[in-house]
């Protein structure tokens, strides 16, 4: 997968470079991503499944790369585009204020005669849009310090329906979804078999001119049942008359929120052209903040032993009381050993140790107090073999 840069909003990065064609594409992209220190919009594309797929990435001014930050995938509606969705949803100012990345992917031309997403059988498309979004997340992570526990999907109309498909088929990577004005469009809703519970906040006009609201009551009943949210719906009207319905599980592991506005509109509530009965971006972001991707927490003192076929074995033991990870190395003979810690995007966070160790048992402690929450990889390297262990830090 090779990203192709079409437009780069990076001031001063190419000073002194006169022939970009002589440079490989990937290093050029990396130079740009590393050099952004203020808010910017980047247009880029890469090849996926035989097609060039494009996207716009908005980077908040606060981004430095030192800390991992959330990512929101914002999907345009049928007949729309990535740039139109950025203007239509007006999510960039919210991203700048709260410090998260927003990625606006571009759909493909559907057999129905408009640009959009393969969100269900009704769209008669064979394009692998789930695979594209999966690859897009990897592409963004390759250049940015993304908090892999806080990757969310939002979308309008056909893009909202695509959010539901992502919930059904990519739940291992998407923490929560925020569909606006579009239902689940599987021919048989029961074909949606999500691998995990998916927190959902949905916005819709009761008088949506495209008629999609007519299925929403039954669809939300199905969706809340599918997620095991059998408590509710509790109802609430805000000061502007918007109706909020809320379902939840008894163990608080998932919740569903459904906002209904009254204005006759197929739109994004709270946007410049949308009703102000509820501000979608404010409510959606608060919901996303409350719903990171769940991880399996281990009890203190539990260890995972990795026995490798050659010269050594190692254990990484998390000591929660001391805010450290203890790495236990068992070596069969004297050898050079290197320990490195990488974040989920593959960035080297720290070189822990690079020295010769004698045969026997060794304990090396890693201070994790300054590490933000996220997924990391501990790599142990010897001249003969390499071992890697997945580590999750929660604070």
N, C-alpha and C positions, 0 to 999 in steps of 0.2 A: 504494500500500500504506500504510494508515493504522493504526498500532498503537493498541490500545484498552487502557488501563490498568484492571485490575480490582482490584488490591490493591497498595499500595506500602509497603514497609517503610522509610520514610525519615523519620527523626526530625527534627522542627523545620523541614522544608523549606517547609511551607505556612503558617508563622506569618504571620498578618495577612491571609491569603487567605480570604474568606468565601463566595465563590461560584465554585466551580471550573467550573461549567457555562458561565460566560462566557469561559473561556479555551480556546483551541484545544487539541486533544488532543496534537498533536505537541510543542508547547512545554512542556506539563505533563510529558510523559514525559522530555523533555530536561532539564528542571529537576531531576527526581528522579534521573536517571542521573548527572548531574554532581555532585549533592550527596552521594552515598553515599561515606562514608569508612570505614565499618566493615562487617563481614560482614552480608549481608542476602539475603532471598529475595523476589523480585519476581514476581508473577503478572501476565501480560499476554496480549494476543491481537491478532491482525490478520486482515484478510480476505485469503484466498488461494483463487483458483479458485472463487469463489462461496460459500465456507464461512468461518466464523469459526474460526480455528485458535489454540489456546491453548498456553501454555508457562509454565514456572517457571524463572527464572534465579537461580542462586546466585552471589553475589559474595563473594570472599574478603576478610577484614579488611584485608589488606595492599594492596588495590587503591587506587591514587591517581589513575590516569589518565595519569600521566607516562610510564610505560613500557608497551609492549604485552605482553599476557600470553596464554597459551594458552587455548583453549576446547575443552571436551569436550561433545559432544552425547550424552546418556544416554537411551536409548529403552526404555520400559517393555515388558513382555511382554503377551501376549494376555489380555484381561480386566483388565489393570492400568490405572494412571493415572500422570500425571506425579508427583503427590505420593506415591503408593505407591512409585514407583521411587526417589525420593529417600530414603525410609525404608528400603526393601528393600536397596538397593545400598550405602547408607551412604557415598556418595562425598563428601559435603560436608566432613566433617572432613579428608579427604585433600586436597581443594581448598584448604581454609583453611591447612593445613600447607605445601603446595607452591606456593600462589599461582596457581591457575588458575580460570577460570570454568567452571561446569557448567550446562548448559541441559537441562531435562527437558521435551521436547515432549509434547503430548497427541495420541493417535491418534484415529481416527474409528470409528464403529460399523460393523463389517464384516458382510457378508451371512451369514457363518458364525455370527453371534449373539453376538459379543463385541467389545470395543473393542481396536483394534490397528492394524497397519500393512499396507499393500499391499506385501508383501515378495515376492510371486510369484503365479503363476496359481492356486495352491491356495487362496488367500484370496478369490478371486472378487470382487475390489474394482476399481473404476475410479478410485479417488481417486489424485491425483497427489502421493504422499507424497515422492517424490524432489524434485519442484518445491517442495514445502512446506519441506523441510529446506534447500534452496538459498536460498529466500527468508528463512528463519529466520536463517541465517548473516548475510545482509545486514542484517536487522533488529537483531541483536545488535551488529554492527559499527557501525551508525549511532549507537549510544549509548555504546559502549565501545571502548577501545583494544585491539583483538584482534590477536594475532600471527597473521597470515594463513598463515604457514608451519607453524603448530602447532594446526590445527583437527582434532580426532579424533572418532571415533564409537565409542560403546560401546552395548551393548544386551543385554537378557535375553529368551531364548526367541523369541517372534515379533519382538521388538526386535533380537535377535541376527541373525535372518534378514534384517531390514531393513538391518543393517550391511553384510551381503554385497551387498545390492542397491545400496547407496550406493557400495560399492567398484566395482561393475560400471558404474555410471552417473554417479557424481559424484566420480570420482577426481581431478579437477583441483582440488578444494577440500579433500578429506579426506586428511589425511596418513597416517593409520594407523587400523586398526579393532581393537576388542576385543569380539568376540561371546562371549556366555556362554549355554550350554545351548540353542543353536538353530542349525541348519544352513542352508546355501544351499538355498532352496526354489523354484528355477526348475524347470519341467517338464523342460527340457533344459539341463543345466549349461553346455553349449557356447554357449547364448544369452548367457552373460555374456562380454562382450568389453570388459574394462576398458581405459581409455585410457592407464593407466600401471600400473606394478608397485605392489601394495598390501601393505605390511607388515601382518601379521596375528598377533594373539595370541588364541587361543581357549581357553575353559575349559568342561569338560563332565564330568558324572558317568558312569562306565561303567554304572552301574545306575540311570540316569535313568528314573523311572517312566513318563514319556510316550513312551518307546521311541525317542527321537530319536538315541540313541547308535549304534543299529544301522547307520546310514549314515555314521558319522563317519570310519571308516577309509578307505573309498573316496572320501568327499568331500575329506578332507585330502590324499589322494594326488592327486586332481584339482586341488585348489586350489594345492598346491605346484608341480605341473607347469604350471598356468596362469601362475604367477608366475615360471616359469623357475628355481625353486629345486630344482635337481637334485642337490644335495649333501645327503645325509641320508636318513632321519631319524637323527640322533644321539639317544640315549636317556639319561635320567638320572632317578633317583628321589631325591626330597628326604628329609629325616629323618622326615617324616610319612607317607611312602609314596606321595605323589603322583607320577605319571609325567609327565615333560617330554620331548616330542619336538621336534626342531629341524631345520628345513630351511633352506638358504641357497643363494645364488648364488655362483659363483666370484668375481664382481667385487664382492661385498658390497653390491650395490645393493638387495637385498630379503631379508627373512627371514620365516619362518613358525614360530611356536611354538604347540604344542598341549599344554595341561595336562589330564590325566585324573585325576580323583579317584575313590575307590572307594565312598564313602558313597552309599546309596540316597537320592537327593535330586534334585529339580528345583529348583535354587537357585543362589545367588550365593556361591561359596566365600569364606569370610573374613568374611561379614556376620554379624550377631548370631544369625540362625537358620541360618546355613550351616555346612558343614564347615570345620574349621580346617586341613585338609591343605595348603592353599595360600591365601595372602591375595591375592585377586584384585586389589584396588585397588592394592596395593603393586607387584605384578608388572606390572600393566597400565600404571601410570603410568611405571615405569622404562622400559618398552618404548616408550611414547609419547615420552618425552624423547629416546630414542635415534633416533627416526624422524620428523624434521620433513619437510615437503613438500620434495622436491628442487627446485632451481632450476637453470637453465642458467647456469653461470658463464662469464663472458667472460674472455679473456686480458687482462692489463694492457696498456693502450694502445689497445685496440679501442674504436672510437667508433661511435655511431649518428647519422647526419645526418638531421635533419628539415627538409625544404625546404617552406616554406609558400607558398601561392599569392600572397601580397601583399608586405608590407613587409620581412620579415626571414626569416632562417633561423637555427636554433641547433643546437648539438651539446652533449650532456652527456657528458663524458669522465671516467671514474672513474680516479683516480690512487691505486692501492692502496698504494704505498710511502709516500705522504704523508697517507693517510687523509682524502682530500678528493675532491670532485667539481668538476671544472672545467667551467664553462659557457661555451661559445664562441658569441658573438652576432655576426651579420653584419647590419648595418642599412643600408638604402638611403638614409636621411636622418635628421636629428635628430628624436628623439621620446622621450616618456616611456615608460620600461620598468619593469615590476614583476615581480620574481621571488619566488615563494612555494613552500614545500615543505609537502606534506600527507602524513599517514600514510594507510594503506590504508582506515581508517574515515572518511576525509574531514576529519579534524581538522587545522587549521593548526598546523604545528610551528614554523615560523619564517618571518618576512618577511626575505628575503635582501637585496633591493635595491628601492628605489622612488625613481627619479631620472631626469632627462633624460640621454640618452646621444647623443653625436654620431654622424653617419654613419661607417661603417667597421666594423672588427673589434674586439671587446671580449672579454676573458676575466675571468670572475668566479668565484672559488674559494669553495666551500662546505665548511666543516669538518664532517666526519661522525663524528668520534671519540666524541661523546657520544650518537650515535643508536644505539638498540638494533637488533638484527637485525630485518628485516621488509621489507615492500614500501612504497615511497613514490612520490609523484607530484610531479614538478617542473613548475610552471606558469609560463610566461612570457607576460606580458600587455602589449600595446600598445593604443593607442586604436583600432586598426583590426583586430587579429587576436590570437588566443590560441593558444598551442601547449602541449601537455602531453607529458611523457615519463615512462615507467615506470622506476623505479630499484629495484633490490634490494640491500639491505645485509646482508652476512653477516659475522659475527664469531666 
